[in-house]
Amino acid sequence: MVDDGQLMAQIGVWARELGFSQIGVSGVDLSLAEPRFLDWLAKGYHGSLHYMERHGTKRTRPAELLPGTLSVITARMPYLPRDAPSDWAARELQRLQRPQEGVVSLYARGRDYHKVVRGRLNKLCERIAEAIGPFGHRAFTDSAPVLEKELARLSGQGWQGRHGLVLSRDAGSMFFLGEIYVDFALTPTAPVTDHCGTCTACIDVCPTQAIVAPGVVDARRCISYLTIENKGAIPEALRAQMGNHIYGCDDCQTICPWNKYARKTEVADFDERSPLVGRQLVDLFLWDEETFLRRTEGGPIRRINHERWLRNVAVALGNALRQASGEEAQAIRTALRARRDHPSELVREHVAWALQQG
């Protein structure tokens, strides 16, 4: 075991310089979480995320993923934009009351966090190597079979809230998680206790009732999964409940009382991009593929491609049409009819459904 007290203090300084708000350390024994994870898989809550099954126990046994791993350094990076107003949560909830405005999750309005967080974790590894010499390691952020929420919980980054996300008393849940698997032993930091109390706000607010038990999310019903991970048709029974969400969903976070303590990022990459914020659905539906690629360059939305973008916006337009009248309703119908003969069967199906809504 390295003399880690001074080392961890120095790692904390370097981490803050790189935009991380907190560093922790976990061991590699995730045996308490493994049965829960396997039960979640057995119930099919992962939907079409078949890679979760293929990786077997690598997700719950870090040393199987990276042989020689003895400790895990965990990191937290806030993503609330630098210019977010103090009443950001109330403003986000207000967006849901404007049915003709497309709503994109906060984390997806800036640059792709995978590249940003992993790049900074790798820089942190370089600084550690300068201090202690070469060491075996690998950095992750939502990019490999890593049980990151359990590692975050074990290392004191927070507790797992009823919405399934990691919650902190001093930072809410508006942050990205990252991990560095290392081949030397560090003293683990202590976990924190659960502070959800009797609150069920996140469960109650979920439009599709995807939180099937405290801390358990059925991805097949989750709007984030449906608009991002799901590659096929959105189940018709859930479309009306999706409202104007077109990429991801923050409802369970914006309603959470702990997010009044959410911190702003210091990373310019997470600043909001204007083409994705406060835009009318009709305008977004007019984007051709070239426009879509240009306006989502460098961001996570690109991963769903133009076809699924149109699918998502079509559903939101159908929901808006149900509430619209007069010229507004006519504008929605005109936009939808322009895509009625789209080459993609997926797009055509969702356009047809949307036109039936009003």
For each residue, the residues with C-beta under 8 A, 3 or more apart:
1: 4 184 185 186 187
2: 7 132 184 185 186
3: 6 7
4: 1 7 8 25 186 187
5: 8 9 187
6: 3 9 10
7: 2 3 4 10 11 128 131 132 186
8: 4 5 11 12 23 25 186 187
9: 5 6 12 13
10: 6 7 13 14 131
11: 7 8 14 15 23 73 124 127 128
12: 8 9 15 16 23
13: 9 10 16 17
14: 10 11 17 18 124 127 128
15: 11 12 18 20 22 23 75 124
16: 12 13 19 20 21
17: 13 14
18: 14 15 120 123 124
19: 16 77 120 265 266 267
20: 15 16 23 75 76 77 120 124 178
21: 16 76 77 78 171 175 263
22: 15 75 76 157 168 171
23: 8 11 12 15 20 73 74 75 76
24: 73 74 75 152 155 156 157 189
25: 4 8 71 72 73 74 155 186 187 188 189
26: 71 72 74 151 152 154 155 188 189
27: 71 72 154 188
28: 61 62 63 69 70 71 72
29:
30: 33 34 60 61 62 147 150 151 154
31: 34 60
32: 35 36
33: 30 36 37 60 147 150
34: 30 31 37 38 57 60 61
35: 32 38 39
36: 32 33 39 40
37: 33 34 40 41 59 60 147
38: 34 35 41 42
39: 35 36 42 43
40: 36 37 43 45 46 216
41: 37 38 44 45 46 52 53
42: 38 39
43: 39 40 218
44: 41 47 220
45: 40 41 212 216 217 218 219 220
46: 40 41 49 50 52 53 219
47: 44 219 220 225 229 230
48: 229 230 231 232
49: 46 52 219 225 229
50: 46 53 54
51: 54 55 145
52: 41 46 49 55 59 145
53: 41 46 50 56
54: 50 51
55: 51 52 58 59 145
56: 53 59
57: 34 60 61 64
58: 55 61 64 65 145
59: 37 52 55 56 65 145 146 147
60: 30 31 33 34 37 57 147 150
61: 28 30 34 57 58 64 65
62: 28 30 65 66 69 72 146 151 181
63: 28 66 67 68 69 70
64: 57 58 61 67
65: 58 59 61 62 69 144 145 146 181
66: 62 63 69 136 138 181
67: 63 64
68: 63 136 183
69: 28 62 63 65 66 72 136 181 182 183
70: 28 63 182 183 184 185 186
71: 25 26 27 28 182 184 185 186 188
72: 25 26 27 28 62 69 151 155 179 180 181 182
73: 11 23 24 25 179 180 182 186
74: 23 24 25 26 148 151 152 155 157 177 178 179
75: 15 20 22 23 24 117 121 124 177 178 179 180
76: 20 21 22 23 152 157 168 171 175 176 177 178
77: 19 20 21 113 117 120 175 176 178 265 267
78: 21 171 174 175 262 263 264 265 266
79: 106 107 110 113 174 175 176 265 267 270
80: 84 88 106 174 262 263 264 265 270
81: 84 106 109 110 264 265 270 271 272
82: 264 265 266 268 270 271
83: 271 272
84: 80 81 88 264
85: 88 91
86:
87: 90 91
88: 80 84 85 91 92 262
89: 92 93 254 255 259 260 262
90: 87 93 94
91: 85 87 88 94 95
92: 88 89 95 96 103 106 250 254
93: 89 90 96 97 251 254 255
94: 90 91 97 98
95: 91 92 98 101 103 244 278
96: 92 93 103 243 244 251
97: 93 94
98: 94 95 101 244
99: 243 244 316 319 320 323 324
100: 244 280 281 282 320 324 328 332
101: 95 98 244 278 279 280 281
102: 244 246 279 280 281 284 313 316
103: 92 95 96 243 244 245 246
104: 108 109 246 247 248 276 277 301
105: 108 109 224 247 248 249 250
106: 79 80 81 92 109 174 250
107: 79 110 113 174 176 248 270 300
108: 104 105 247 248 276 299 300 301
109: 81 104 105 106 270 272 273 276 277 299
110: 79 81 107 113 269 270 271 272 273 299
111: 115 116 269 270 298 299
112: 115 116 298 299 300 302
113: 77 79 107 110 116 117 141 142 176 270 300
114: 117 118 141 142 143 300
115: 111 112 118 119
116: 111 112 113 119 120 267 269 270
117: 75 77 113 114 120 121 141 176 178
118: 114 115 121 122 139 140 141 143 178
119: 115 116 122 123
120: 18 19 20 77 116 117 123 124 178
121: 75 117 118 124 125 139 140 141 178 179 180
122: 118 119 125 126 139
123: 18 119 120 126 127
124: 11 14 15 18 20 75 120 121 127 128 139 180
125: 121 122 128 129 137 139 180
126: 122 123 129 130
127: 11 14 123 124 130 131
128: 7 11 14 124 125 131 132 135 137
129: 125 126 132 133 134 135
130: 126 127
131: 7 10 127 128
132: 2 7 128 129 135 184
133: 129
134: 129
135: 128 129 132 182 183 184
136: 66 68 69 182 183
137: 125 128 180 181 182 183
138: 66 180 181
139: 118 121 122 124 125 178 179 180
140: 118 121 143 144 146 148 178 179 180 181
141: 113 114 117 118 121 148 176 177 178 179
142: 113 114 146 148 176 177
143: 114 118 140 146
144: 65 140
145: 51 52 55 58 59 65
146: 59 62 65 140 142 143 151 179
147: 30 33 37 59 60 150 151
148: 74 140 141 142 151 152 177 178 179
149: 152 153 160 164 165 166 177
150: 30 33 60 147 153 154 160
151: 26 30 62 72 74 146 147 148 154 155 177 179
152: 24 26 74 76 148 149 155 157 158 166 177
153: 149 150 157 158 159 160 166 191
154: 26 27 30 150 151 188 191
155: 24 25 26 72 74 151 152 188 189 191
156: 24 189 190 191 192
157: 22 24 74 76 152 153 166 168 177
158: 152 153 166 167 168 169 171 173 192
159: 153 166 167 191 192 193 194 195 196
160: 149 150 153 164 165 166 167 194 215
161: 164 165 166 167 173 196 202 215 256 258
162: 196 199 200 202 203 211 214 215
163: 173 202 203 206 211 215 217 252 253 256
164: 149 160 161 211 215 216 217
165: 149 160 161 173 252 253
166: 149 152 153 157 158 159 160 161 173 177
167: 158 159 160 161 172 173 195 196 256 258
168: 22 76 157 158 171 172 173 175 192 258 261
169: 158 192 195 258 261
170: 261 263
171: 21 22 76 78 158 168 174 175 261 262 263
172: 167 168 175 253 256 258 259 260 261 262 263
173: 158 161 163 165 166 167 168 253 256 258 259 262
174: 78 79 80 106 107 171 253 259 262 263
175: 21 76 77 78 79 168 171 172 262 263
176: 76 77 79 107 113 117 141 142
177: 74 75 76 141 142 148 149 151 152 157 166
178: 20 74 75 76 77 117 118 120 121 139 140 141 148
179: 72 73 74 75 121 139 140 141 146 148 151
180: 72 73 75 121 124 125 137 138 139 140
181: 62 65 66 69 72 137 138 140
182: 69 70 71 72 73 135 136 137 186
183: 68 69 70 135 136 137
184: 1 2 70 71 132 135
185: 1 2 70 71
186: 1 2 4 7 8 25 70 71 73 182
187: 1 4 5 8 25
188: 25 26 27 71 154 155
189: 24 25 26 155 156
190: 156
191: 153 154 155 156 159
192: 156 158 159 168 169 195
193: 159
194: 159 160
195: 159 167 169 192 258
196: 159 161 162 167 199 214
197:
198:
199: 162 196 202 257
200: 162 203 204
201: 204 205 255 256 257
202: 161 162 163 199 205 206 211 251 252 253 255 256
203: 162 163 200 206 211 214 252
204: 200 201
205: 201 202 251 252 255
206: 163 202 203 209 210 211 251 252
207: 223 241 242 243 245 249 251
208: 221 222 223 226 238 241 242
209: 206 212 221
210: 206 217 218 219 220 221 222 223 225
211: 162 163 164 202 203 206 214 216 217 218 252
212: 45 209 216 217 218 221
213: 216
214: 162 196 203 211
215: 160 161 162 163 164
216: 40 45 164 211 212 213
217: 45 163 164 210 211 212 222
218: 43 45 210 211 212 221 222
219: 45 46 47 49 210 222 225 229
220: 44 45 47 210 225 235
221: 208 209 210 212 218 225 226 238
222: 208 210 217 218 219 225 226 249
223: 207 208 210 226 227 242 245 248 249 251
224: 105 227 228 229 248 249
225: 47 49 210 219 220 221 222 228 229 230
226: 208 221 222 223 229 230 234 235 238 242
227: 223 224 230 234 242 245 246 247 248 249 304 308 312
228: 224 225 247 248 303 304
229: 47 48 49 219 224 225 226
230: 47 48 225 226 227 234
231: 48 308
232: 48 346
233: 236 311 346 349 350
234: 226 227 230 238 239 242 311 312 315 350
235: 220 226 238 239
236: 233 239 353
237:
238: 208 221 226 234 235 241 242
239: 234 235 236 242 315 318 319 353
240: 318 319 322 357
241: 207 208 238
242: 207 208 223 226 227 234 238 239 245 315 316 319
243: 96 99 103 207 316 319
244: 95 96 98 99 100 101 102 103 281 316 319 320
245: 103 207 223 227 242 248 249 312 316
246: 102 103 104 227 281 284 309 312 313 316
247: 104 105 108 227 228 301 304 309 312
248: 104 105 107 108 223 224 227 228 245
249: 105 207 222 223 224 227 245 252
250: 92 105 106 253 254
251: 93 96 202 205 206 207 223 254 255
252: 163 165 202 203 205 206 211 249 255 256
253: 163 165 172 173 174 202 250 256 259
254: 89 92 93 250 251 259
255: 89 93 201 202 205 251 252
256: 161 163 167 172 173 201 202 252 253 259
257: 199 201 260
258: 161 167 168 169 172 173 195 261
259: 89 172 173 174 253 254 256 262
260: 89 172 257
261: 168 169 170 171 172 258
262: 78 80 88 89 171 172 173 174 175 259
263: 21 78 80 170 171 172 174 175
264: 78 80 81 82 84
265: 19 77 78 79 80 81 82 270
266: 19 78 82
267: 19 77 79 116 270
268: 82 271
269: 110 111 116
270: 79 80 81 82 107 109 110 111 113 116 265 267
271: 81 82 83 110 268
272: 81 83 109 110 276 277
273: 109 110 276 277 295 299
274: 277
275: 279 295
276: 104 108 109 272 273 279 295 296 299 301
277: 104 109 272 273 274
278: 95 101
279: 101 102 275 276 283 284
280: 100 101 102 283 284
281: 100 101 102 244 246 284 285 313 316 317 320 332 335
282: 100 285 286 317 331 332 335
283: 279 280 286 287
284: 102 246 279 280 281 287 309 313
285: 281 282 310 313 314 317 335 336 339
286: 282 283 335 338
287: 283 284 291 292 295 306 309
288: 291 292 306
289: 292 293 306
290: 293 294
291: 287 288 294 295
292: 287 288 289 295 296 306 309
293: 289 290 296 297 302 306
294: 290 291 297
295: 273 275 276 287 291 292
296: 276 292 293 299 301 302
297: 293 294 302
298: 111 112 302
299: 108 109 110 111 112 273 276 296 302
300: 107 108 112 113 114 303
301: 104 108 247 276 296 304 309
302: 112 293 296 297 298 299 305
303: 228 300
304: 227 228 247 301 308 309 312
305: 302 308 309
306: 287 288 289 292 293 309 310
307: 310 311 344 346 347
308: 227 231 304 305 311 312 346
309: 246 247 284 287 292 301 304 305 306 312 313
310: 285 306 307 313 314 339 342 344 347 350
311: 233 234 307 308 314 315 346 347 350
312: 227 234 245 246 247 304 308 309 315 316
313: 102 246 281 284 285 309 310 316 317
314: 285 310 311 317 318 336 339 347 350 351 353 354
315: 234 239 242 311 312 318 319 350 353 354
316: 99 102 242 243 244 245 246 281 312 313 319 320
317: 281 282 285 313 314 320 321 332 335 336 354
318: 239 240 314 315 321 322 336 350 353 354 355 356 357 358
319: 99 239 240 242 243 244 315 316 322 323 357
320: 99 100 244 281 316 317 323 324 332
321: 317 318 324 329 332 333 336 354 355 357 358
322: 240 318 319 357 358
323: 99 319 320
324: 99 100 320 321 328 329 332 358
325: 328 329
326: 329 330
327: 330 331
328: 100 324 325 331 332
329: 321 324 325 326 332 333 358
330: 326 327 333 334
331: 282 327 328 334 335
332: 100 281 282 317 320 321 324 328 329 335 336 358
333: 321 329 330 336 337 355 358
334: 330 331 337 338
335: 281 282 285 286 317 331 332 338 339
336: 285 314 317 318 321 332 333 339 340 351 354 355
337: 333 334 340 355
338: 286 334 335
339: 285 310 314 335 336 342 347 348 351
340: 336 337 348 351 352 355
341: 348
342: 310 339 347 348 351
343: 347
344: 307 310 347 348
345: 348 349
346: 232 233 307 308 311 349 350
347: 307 310 311 314 339 342 343 344 350 351
348: 339 340 341 342 344 345 351 352
349: 233 345 346 352 353
350: 233 234 310 311 314 315 318 346 347 353 354
351: 314 336 339 340 342 347 348 354 355
352: 340 348 349 355 356
353: 236 239 314 315 318 349 350 356 357
354: 314 315 317 318 321 336 350 351 357
355: 318 321 333 336 337 340 351 352
356: 318 352 353
357: 240 318 319 321 322 353 354
358: 318 321 322 324 329 332 333
